[in-house]
Amino acid sequence: MAHFTRSETPFASWVASTACRYMNYQSAFSFIKEKAFRTAWFSYIRLVQLESDMRCVRCGDTPTVTIWDGVTLSFNRKNILPTLRPPTMTDEQSQTKTGIRPQQGLQLIPDKQLRKLIQTILTGETLSLPELPEDPDSERPLVPTAATKEMMDRAGLVSEAVIHLSAQSPDGLGTLFHRYFGFDYLSTKRKPPVEYKNLFLQVRM
C-alpha cells in the first residue's frame, strides 16, 4: 500500500506491473486483481491520517488559490463514448458564472518595480563586467561605447536588486541573485549560468 501511495501510476497499470513482478520472481501466489486492490487501497487510505500533509507553510490550511497537477495517460476503452468531450467545451446546459475575475497578486515577487528591475538587469547580452580600453598615447581613458555603458549600468543595478530581493523574499532569492550576478562573481570573468538567468526571468513574471 505504501509503495502505491508514492506512485504516480494509475490503478490498472500499477496492478499489472506488480502482477508481472510476482511472475518474474516465480511467486507461489499471484497478485490480486485490480478491483480487489482498489477496494483494499481505499479502505487503507481511510485509516491514514493526512490532515496536515497538504498544509502550506506560508498560506495555512485554506489558501485562497491552489494549483493542482496530475497525469492522465489514457482512458479505459469502455469510457471512450461518443458523448465524451473536453471539459472546456460548453453547451446549453453548462453552468454560467458571471463576474469571474482573474486572481490578482499571484506573482512570486509582488513588487512590480522589482520585477521590472530584474528584467532590466537580465535582458540583453549576458551580464558581465566590461573592460574599458585605454589609449597608451593618452593620459585619459577612452570614452566607453554605448554597449559598454549599457552593460555597466545593468551591472550597477545588481546591488539594488539584491537588497530588495532579500527584504521581500524569504526564500533566499536575494542571496542566489548575488551569488551569480553580483560583482564578486562577475569579477571572475565567468558568465552567469543560463539556468539561473532563466529562473529569475520566470519568477519576475
C-alpha positions in Angstrom: 0.0 0.0 0.0 2.8 2.4 0.9 4.5 1.7 -2.4 1.4 2.6 -4.4 0.8 5.7 -2.3 4.2 7.1 -3.5 3.5 6.1 -7.1 2.0 8.2 -9.9 0.8 5.2 -11.8 -2.9 4.6 -12.3 -4.5 1.6 -10.5 -4.7 -0.7 -13.6 -1.1 -0.1 -14.7 0.3 -0.5 -11.2 -1.6 -3.7 -10.6 -0.4 -5.1 -14.0 3.2 -4.2 -13.4 3.1 -5.7 -9.9 1.5 -8.9 -11.2 4.3 -9.2 -13.7 6.9 -8.7 -10.9 5.2 -11.6 -9.0 5.5 -13.8 -12.1 9.1 -12.8 -12.7 10.1 -13.9 -9.2 8.0 -17.1 -9.6 5.9 -16.3 -6.7 3.7 -19.2 -5.4 0.8 -16.7 -5.2 -0.5 -14.4 -7.9 -1.1 -10.7 -7.2 -4.8 -9.8 -6.6 -7.0 -8.3 -9.3 -7.4 -4.6 -9.9 -10.9 -4.4 -8.4 -9.8 -6.2 -5.2 -6.7 -4.0 -4.9 -8.7 -0.8 -5.5 -11.2 -1.8 -2.7 -8.3 -2.6 -0.3 -6.4 0.6 -1.1 -9.4 2.9 -0.4 -10.1 1.0 2.8 -6.5 1.5 3.8 -6.3 5.2 2.9 -9.3 5.9 5.1 -7.2 4.9 8.1 -4.2 7.1 7.2 -4.0 10.5 8.9 -3.5 13.1 6.2 -4.9 16.2 8.0 -1.7 18.2 7.8 0.0 16.5 4.9 -1.0 19.1 2.3 -0.8 22.2 4.6 1.1 25.1 3.1 3.6 26.6 5.5 3.1 30.0 4.0 -0.7 30.1 3.2 -2.0 28.0 6.0 -4.8 25.4 5.9 -7.1 27.2 3.5 -5.2 29.2 0.9 -7.1 31.5 -1.4 -5.6 29.9 -4.6 -4.4 26.4 -5.1 -2.7 24.9 -8.1 -3.0 21.1 -8.8 -1.1 18.9 -11.1 -1.8 15.4 -12.3 -1.1 12.9 -15.0 -3.6 11.2 -17.2 -2.1 8.6 -19.5 -5.2 7.3 -21.2 -8.9 6.4 -20.8 -10.2 2.9 -20.4 -11.8 1.8 -23.7 -15.2 1.4 -22.1 -15.2 5.2 -21.2 -14.5 6.3 -24.8 -18.1 7.1 -25.7 -19.4 9.4 -28.5 -20.5 11.8 -25.7 -17.0 12.2 -24.4 -16.0 15.9 -24.8 -13.1 18.0 -23.5 -14.0 19.7 -20.1 -13.6 23.2 -21.8 -16.4 22.7 -24.2 -19.8 24.3 -23.3 -23.4 23.7 -24.3 -26.8 24.9 -23.4 -26.7 23.0 -20.1 -23.4 24.4 -19.0 -23.4 26.5 -15.8 -22.8 30.2 -16.3 -21.0 32.2 -13.7 -20.8 35.9 -14.1 -18.4 38.3 -12.5 -15.5 36.0 -12.6 -12.2 37.9 -12.4 -8.6 36.7 -12.5 -7.0 36.4 -9.1 -4.6 39.2 -8.6 -1.3 39.2 -6.8 -0.1 35.6 -7.7 3.4 36.7 -8.6 6.2 35.2 -6.5 7.7 38.8 -6.3 4.8 41.1 -5.6 6.7 44.3 -6.2 6.2 45.4 -9.8 9.2 47.8 -9.8 11.5 45.0 -8.5 10.3 42.6 -11.2 11.0 45.3 -13.8 14.4 45.9 -12.3 15.3 42.2 -12.6 14.1 42.2 -16.2 16.3 45.2 -17.0 19.4 43.6 -15.5 18.9 40.2 -17.2 17.5 41.2 -20.6 20.0 41.5 -23.4 23.6 40.3 -23.7 24.8 38.1 -20.9 25.8 40.2 -17.9 29.5 40.8 -17.4 32.0 43.4 -16.3 33.4 45.0 -19.4 37.0 46.2 -19.5 37.4 49.8 -20.5 40.1 50.1 -23.2 42.8 52.7 -22.7 44.8 54.6 -25.3 48.5 54.2 -24.3 49.3 57.5 -26.0 46.7 59.4 -24.0 46.6 60.3 -20.3 42.8 59.9 -20.2 40.9 56.7 -20.7 38.8 56.3 -23.9 35.1 57.1 -23.7 33.2 53.7 -23.3 31.0 52.7 -26.2 27.2 52.7 -25.8 27.2 48.9 -25.4 29.8 49.0 -22.7 28.0 51.8 -20.8 24.7 49.9 -21.1 26.4 46.8 -19.6 27.9 48.8 -16.8 24.6 50.4 -16.0 22.9 47.0 -15.8 25.7 45.6 -13.5 25.3 48.6 -11.3 21.7 47.8 -10.6 22.5 44.3 -9.2 23.2 45.5 -5.6 19.8 47.3 -5.5 18.0 44.2 -6.8 19.8 42.1 -4.1 18.7 44.4 -1.3 15.1 44.4 -2.4 15.0 40.6 -3.1 16.5 39.9 0.4 13.9 42.2 2.0 10.8 40.9 0.1 11.6 37.2 -0.5 12.1 34.8 2.4 13.2 32.0 0.1 16.8 33.2 -0.3 16.4 34.7 -3.8 18.5 37.7 -2.8 21.4 35.5 -1.8 21.1 33.4 -5.0 20.9 36.6 -7.2 24.0 38.0 -5.5 25.9 34.7 -5.9 25.6 34.5 -9.7 25.0 38.1 -10.7 26.9 40.1 -8.1 30.3 41.8 -8.6 32.2 39.0 -6.8 31.0 36.5 -9.4 31.3 38.8 -12.4 34.8 39.8 -11.5 35.9 36.2 -12.1 35.2 36.8 -15.8 32.7 33.9 -15.8 29.3 34.2 -17.3 26.3 33.6 -15.0 24.8 30.2 -15.7 21.9 30.4 -18.1 19.8 28.2 -15.8 19.8 30.9 -13.1 19.1 33.6 -15.7 16.1 31.7 -16.9 15.0 31.1 -13.3 14.9 34.8 -12.4 13.3 35.7 -15.7 10.5 33.3 -14.8 10.0 34.5 -11.2 9.8 38.1 -12.3 6.7 37.4 -14.4 
